[in-house]
Amino acid sequence: TGVTTTGVFHGRLASLALRFTAKCFPVCFGGPKRRALGGGSGQDDTTSHAVSIRRGAYLSPYDRAVYMIERLLRLPSMATYLYPILVDENIKSTGRFKDPTSPLKTLFDRGYTLNILLNELESPFVATIDLYELVDEPGYEQHQLELFWQGCVSAGLAVSEEVQAKAAGEGGFEMALATVAGILDLLQERGRLGSPDPRYIKPRTVYPTATKTTNSPRHTVLACELAQTEVAYVQDLEQLAGYSKSVRQQLDCVTSDIDTGAIFAHIDELLALHRLFSMRIQYLAAMPADQQFFDAIYDHLLPQFDVYSQFCASRNDAQRAYNAALPVLRQLSGGVDPVFDVPSLFMRPVQRLAQYPLLFQSIVDAMCDSCSH
């Protein structure tokens, strides 16, 4: 039936939640306490700079993907290709999770679909793109992707150096998401986004959102809180990754011996992991209780959590590099305070890691108290 028994659920989830935490615990917390990154007091207090982190309006990776699907469906030229993909995603068995980025990856990988979207802007360069060029060749999709990025660079929607560095690598999809979002913003400003066809399946039907009310069962409330706190963690990682990118770009313009690789070691890996992890949590939190398979949330992800061991093991080197760089960092613009905000952001992975067993255990206990699943 797919329903997990209480004992199996309790045992497997508890063991999985504790496994990677126990593995990293000696590295993260072992030995004498050390002051936070950038700390100037010299006191052995890891929380001396754990100030509140400022957060503005934010869409999680899960919600950003669903919102993009909704907007693309408002363009007839895109809906023609995206709607069948979305229907397939809805009816096919994809395991215990549905990833809202999957239909976007399928759409983007075709290449020519991105050029159709770019043609909506009607820029001079875009008009020269031949969607049928090399259509019978094995590398047609890749050729169309190259044309798309050429068009984006010419239209000022992308930077040539960044495209060359990321387009064919792991960061290519995230760059495509950001670029497509920019194109959709321009089209919306021009009034080109129409109304969704009422006959189409709604993306939120396939990828629901977790909600809670004053009458919601305790396990529902806790699942929503787990999703909300995970989204906040991803927001903090994105803020830290954005600060890292800003610092690197500014230091590239001057002669500097600051070791940004040591200071921001493993931040990008943590962000990539938790973008995926947060989408799983958000999807499961929106499911009925008998389909909230939180015991499987680490499936195929446990090896990636080894990055926490690497992150924690590199903190001494990161602290030395950060303290040495602090006088320069204070002079740079980056949207965050390098004295207080950045050390707090660096503490977030360690803090979050320690929270998972407690968060998941509370959901297990609430489910055991309120139902037989």
N, C-alpha and C positions, 0 to 999 in steps of 0.2 A: 504493500500500500504506500510505501514511501514514508510512513509515519515512524519517527524514531522513538523507541521506548525510553522511559525515564532513566533507567540505569545506564543504557548505552550512551544516551545523550549526555548525561551528567559526567560519566567517566571520560568519554572521548574529548568533550569540550574542555573539561578541566585540565586534562593532560596536555592537550594541544596548546591551550592558553598559557600554561606554565612552562612548556618545554623550551620555547625560545627565550622566555624571560629568565628561566634558571640558567640557560646557557650564557646569557649576557650579564647576569647579575654580578658575578665576581668582577667582571671588567668594569661595569658601570658603577658599582657601589663598594667594591672591595677596597681594603686599605684605609688609610687616613683620609678624612674629608678634605677636599680642596676647594679653594674659593672659586667663584664663578668666573667665566671668561671675562676679561676686561675689568675685573674687580681691582680696586685700588686700596682697599682697607687692609689687606693682608690677613684678615681673620679667616679661620677655618670654618666657613659657613657657606655651604653650597647654595643657600637660598637668599643670601644677602642682597642679591640684585634681582630676585624673582618678582619684578613689578608686573602690574597688569599690562597686557599687550593690547594696543589699540586696534580695533577691527572696524572696518567700514562695511557698507553693503557688499554682499558677496554671493555668488552663485557657485555651488559645488561643481566638480567635474561631472557628476551624474546629471545635475540639473542643467548645466551648460549644454551637454550633449542632447538632452531631450528638447530643450528650448531651440537648439539649432535645427533639429528635425522638424519641429513645428513651423519654424520660419521657412525652411526650404520647401515644405509642402504648400506654402502660400505662393510659390512660383510655379506656374503650370509647366515650364520647361524642366524643372527639377522634380516635380511631383510625378511626372511620367515615369521616371526611373526609380525614384525613392519609394513610392508607395508599394510596388510589388516586393521590394526588398523588405520593407517593414512588415508586410503580410507574412512573408516567409519566416521572419524572425519571430512573429507571434505564434505561428502554428508548429514550428519545428521544435524538437526537444533539444534544449541547450544546457541540460544539466539542472542544477539547482539555482543558477543565476542567469539573469538576462542582462547583458551589457549594452547600454544605449549607444556606445561608440561603435558597436559591431556594424549596424547598417550604414553608418557614416564611412567606416573603413571600406566597406564593400563598394559604396558609391564613389569614394575618392580614388580607389585603386583602378578604376576603369579609365581614369585620365581624361577622356573626352568629355565626361560629365562636368568636370571642373572647368573645362574650356567653354562649355555651354553656359555655365554660370558666369564666367568672366565676360562672355559676349554680351550678357545682359547690360554691362556697363557701356557698351558701344564706344569704346575708346578706339583711336586710330590703329594702334598696334593690334588690338584684339581682333579687329575686323579682318586682319590678314591671316588669321589662324585657319588652317584647313583641317577640319575635323576628320576628313577622309584620307589625309595624307598617310601613306604607309599602312593603310587599313588591313592589308593582306599580309603584312610582315609580322614575324613572331614578337618583335619588340614594340608593337603598336601602342600598348598602354603606357610603357615607359616613355616613348616618344611624345605622347600627348601630355604626360606629366611635365616633361621638360619644356614643352611649349607653354604650358600653364604658368610655370615659374618665370619663364622669360617675359610673359605678358604681365605678370604681377610686378616684376622689377621695373619694367618700362612704364607701368601705370603708377609707380610709387607706392605700391601696396606691400612690397617686400624689399629687403636689402640683399644685394647680390652676394656679399660675403657670407651672410647667414644662410642663404639658400644653398650655396656651395658646401657649407659645413654640415648642414642638417638634412637637406632634402632627401638624401638616400640613406640616412641613418635612423637611429631610434627616435631622434627628435623631430623627424619629418612629419609625423602625424599631428603632433601638438602644434607645429608651425602651420600646417594646413588648416587646422581648426581655427587658429587665430586669424589667418588670412581670410578664410571663408566668412568668419564673423565680421571682419572689416568690410568685405564686399556686401554682405547682407545689410550692414548699417548704412552704407551708401545708397543701396537700392531702396531701403525704407525711407531715407531722407527724400528720395526722389518720388516717393509714392508708388513704387513698383511692386510692392508686396500686396497681393490681393487677399481675399478671404479664403480660408481653407474650404475645400470641398466637403460638405456635410456627409457625403457618402464614404469618405475615407475613414479608416480606423484612426482613432485619436492616439497619439504617441503615449499619452499618460495612461491609456488602457494597457499598453504593453509594458510600460515602465512607470509603475505607480509611485506615489509619494506617501511616505509615512505621515500619519496624522494622529493626534491624540486629543481627547476631550477630558472634561472634568470627571466623566463617568467611565473612562477607559480602564481596562484591567491593568494591574500593576506591571505585568510583563510587557504590555504595549507601551506604557509610559517609559519603562526602562529601555526598551528597544529604540524608541524615538530619541531618548537622551543619548544613547550610545551613538546613534547616527549623527546627532547634532554636534556632539563633542569631537567625533572623528572628522567631520567637515571643518570644524574650527581648527583642528590640528593640521589638516591639509592647507587651510588658509595661511597658517603660520609658516609652514614649510614653503609655500609659494612666495610669501613675503621675504623669507630668508634667501630663497633662490633668486628672487628678483633683485635683492640687495647685492648678492654676490655678483650677478651679471652687471649691475650698475658700477660696482667698484672695479671690476675687471676692465670694463670699457673706459672708465676714467683714467685708470692707471696705465692703460695702453698708450695714452696720449703723452705720458711723461716718463722720464727715466726713474725707475723704482726697483728696489730689491725686495719688495714685499712679497711674501710667499702666499698668494691667495689660494693656491692649491692645498696648502696645509690648513689654512684657516677654515675653508669651506669644504673640507674633505667629506665626501659621501652624502652631501645634502641633495644633490640631484637624484642619486639612487633612492634615497628615502622618499623623495617626492614622487618619483615614478611608482614606487611600491604602493604608497598610500593613496595615490589617485585611484588605482585599481581596487585596493582594499576598501576604500570608502564607498566606492560604487556598489560593491557586494553588500556592504552593511546597509546602505540606504535601500537597496532593493529588498533585502530580507526583512528589514524593519517594516516595510509596507505590506508584507505578506500576512495572511491569517496565521494564527499561532501554530497550527499543525503543519505549516509550510516554512516556518522560520528555522531553517536548517543551519543554525549558527555553529553546529558542531563540524560543519564542512567548510567553514569560511576560510580556513587556512589551506584548503586543497590546492596543491601545486604552487603554494606560495611560501611554505616553510623555508626552503633553501634561500629565498630572497631575504628572509628576516635575518640571515647571517650578517647583513650589512650593519645591524646594530652592534655586533661584536667589533666590527671594523671601525664604526663611528666612535664607540666608547674608547677603544684602544688608542685612537688617534687624538684624544682630547688633550693630553699633555703637550704634544707638539703644536696642536691648534692654539692652546692657551699661550704658549710662548710666542708664537708667530703673531697672534692677535695683540698681545700686550706691546710687542715691539712696533706694530703697525698703527696702534691707536692714535698717536699724534697726527699721522697723515689722514687716517679715516675720519677724524673730527673735522677736517677741512673739506671733505668730499660731500657732495649731495647724494642722498640715497633714499630719502623718505622715512628713514628710521634713525633713532638716536643710537650712535655706536657705543655710547657709554652705558646706557641702561636697556634699551630695546633689544639690541643685538645679543647681549649675554643672556637675556631672558629667552629669546628665540632659540639659542643654542641649548638651553636646558630642556626645551619642550620634548625632544625625542626620549630623553631619559625619564622624564616625568610620565609621558604617555605610555611608555613601555611598562612601567610599574602599575599602571591603572588597568590594563587589559584583564588580568585575572579577576580583579574585583568587579569590573563591569560585567564580564560574561558570567561570573558566578552568581551575581545578583539576578540576572535574567533566568538562569537555571533554577534558582530557588523560587522565584516568582512563578515560573511555569509549573514547577512541581507542586506548588501550593494551590494553583488555580485550575489545573487541568490535568489530563492523563497522558498528554503527548510526551 
